Amino acid sequence: MPTDCKRIQKRTPATVALQVTSAKQPFIAELAFTENVSLHGVRVVTERAWKPGERVIVKSYHGSIQSVAKVVYCYRLAETRYAVGLELRSAVGTWADVLQPQSPRVEA
């Protein structure tokens, strides 16, 4: 993440399985896992490079979180792994995962 960016809300470390889908091309989708979450943002690890500014749809597999999001950044971690920062635009539901039963709650 760029050093000049400041987060308004603290992120909570959490591993949550998500489906990330392109808003413009719904056939482009992948399974991703979160590294951390907050009420308005999430950092995920993906196998695809997503373009900053791109709109995506995020849905959790085990919780009820669903949101339109904007890609804020995308950094290469390894040959086929990327860290992607997503700004949640209209999040509803709760973060939940088998390994993270006390994840933060998001309500619209």
C-alpha positions as CSV (number, residue, x, y, z in Angstrom):
1,M,0.0,0.0,0.0
2,P,1.4,3.5,-0.8
3,T,2.9,5.2,2.2
4,D,0.9,8.4,1.6
5,C,-2.5,6.6,2.0
6,K,-4.1,6.8,5.5
7,R,-6.7,4.4,6.6
8,I,-9.7,5.8,8.5
9,Q,-10.7,2.5,10.1
10,K,-8.5,-0.2,11.6
11,R,-8.5,-3.5,9.7
12,T,-9.0,-6.8,11.5
13,P,-6.9,-9.8,10.4
14,A,-9.3,-12.4,9.0
15,T,-9.2,-15.3,6.5
16,V,-12.5,-15.3,4.7
17,A,-13.2,-17.1,1.4
18,L,-14.7,-14.7,-1.2
19,Q,-15.8,-14.7,-4.8
20,V,-14.5,-11.7,-6.6
21,T,-16.3,-11.0,-9.9
22,S,-15.8,-8.3,-12.5
23,A,-18.8,-6.0,-12.6
24,K,-18.5,-5.4,-16.3
25,Q,-17.6,-9.0,-17.3
26,P,-19.4,-11.4,-14.9
27,F,-17.7,-14.4,-16.5
28,I,-14.4,-13.2,-15.0
29,A,-14.5,-14.5,-11.4
30,E,-12.2,-16.1,-8.9
31,L,-12.0,-17.5,-5.4
32,A,-9.9,-15.2,-3.2
33,F,-9.1,-15.1,0.5
34,T,-9.0,-12.1,2.7
35,E,-5.9,-11.0,4.7
36,N,-7.8,-8.4,6.7
37,V,-11.2,-6.7,6.7
38,S,-12.9,-3.5,7.9
39,L,-16.3,-1.9,7.5
40,H,-15.3,-0.2,4.3
41,G,-12.4,-2.1,2.9
42,V,-10.7,-5.5,2.5
43,R,-7.3,-6.8,1.4
44,V,-7.5,-10.0,-0.6
45,V,-5.0,-12.4,-2.2
46,T,-5.9,-13.3,-5.8
47,E,-4.4,-15.2,-8.7
48,R,-5.4,-12.5,-11.2
49,A,-4.1,-9.0,-11.5
50,W,-7.1,-6.6,-11.0
51,K,-6.8,-3.1,-12.4
52,P,-7.0,-0.1,-10.0
53,G,-10.3,1.6,-10.5
54,E,-12.0,-1.6,-11.7
55,R,-15.4,-2.3,-10.2
56,V,-16.0,-5.8,-8.8
57,I,-18.7,-7.7,-6.9
58,V,-17.6,-9.4,-3.7
59,K,-19.5,-12.2,-2.0
60,S,-18.4,-14.3,0.9
61,Y,-18.8,-18.1,0.8
62,H,-19.5,-18.7,4.5
63,G,-20.9,-15.4,5.7
64,S,-23.5,-13.1,4.2
65,I,-21.3,-10.2,3.1
66,Q,-22.0,-8.9,-0.4
67,S,-20.8,-5.7,-1.9
68,V,-19.9,-3.7,-4.9
69,A,-16.3,-2.7,-4.5
70,K,-13.6,-0.6,-6.3
71,V,-10.0,-1.9,-6.7
72,V,-7.8,0.6,-5.0
73,Y,-4.4,-1.2,-5.5
74,C,-3.0,-4.4,-6.9
75,Y,0.6,-5.5,-6.0
76,R,2.3,-8.7,-7.2
77,L,3.3,-10.9,-4.3
78,A,4.6,-13.9,-6.3
79,E,4.4,-15.1,-9.9
80,T,0.7,-15.8,-9.8
81,R,-0.3,-14.1,-6.5
82,Y,-1.5,-10.5,-6.0
83,A,-2.5,-8.4,-3.0
84,V,-5.6,-6.5,-3.9
85,G,-7.1,-3.6,-1.9
86,L,-10.8,-3.3,-2.3
87,E,-13.0,-0.3,-1.2
88,L,-16.4,-1.7,-0.3
89,R,-19.2,0.6,-1.7
90,S,-22.4,-1.0,-0.5
91,A,-21.6,-3.7,1.9
92,V,-24.4,-5.6,3.6
93,G,-24.2,-8.7,5.8
94,T,-21.5,-10.1,8.1
95,W,-18.0,-11.4,7.7
96,A,-18.0,-15.0,8.7
97,D,-15.8,-18.0,8.2
98,V,-15.3,-21.4,10.0
99,L,-11.9,-20.1,11.3
100,Q,-13.1,-16.6,12.2
101,P,-16.4,-16.9,14.2
102,Q,-16.0,-13.4,15.7
103,S,-15.4,-11.4,12.5
104,P,-16.5,-7.8,12.3
105,R,-20.1,-7.1,11.4
106,V,-21.0,-4.8,8.5
107,E,-24.4,-3.2,8.2
108,A,-25.6,-0.8,5.6
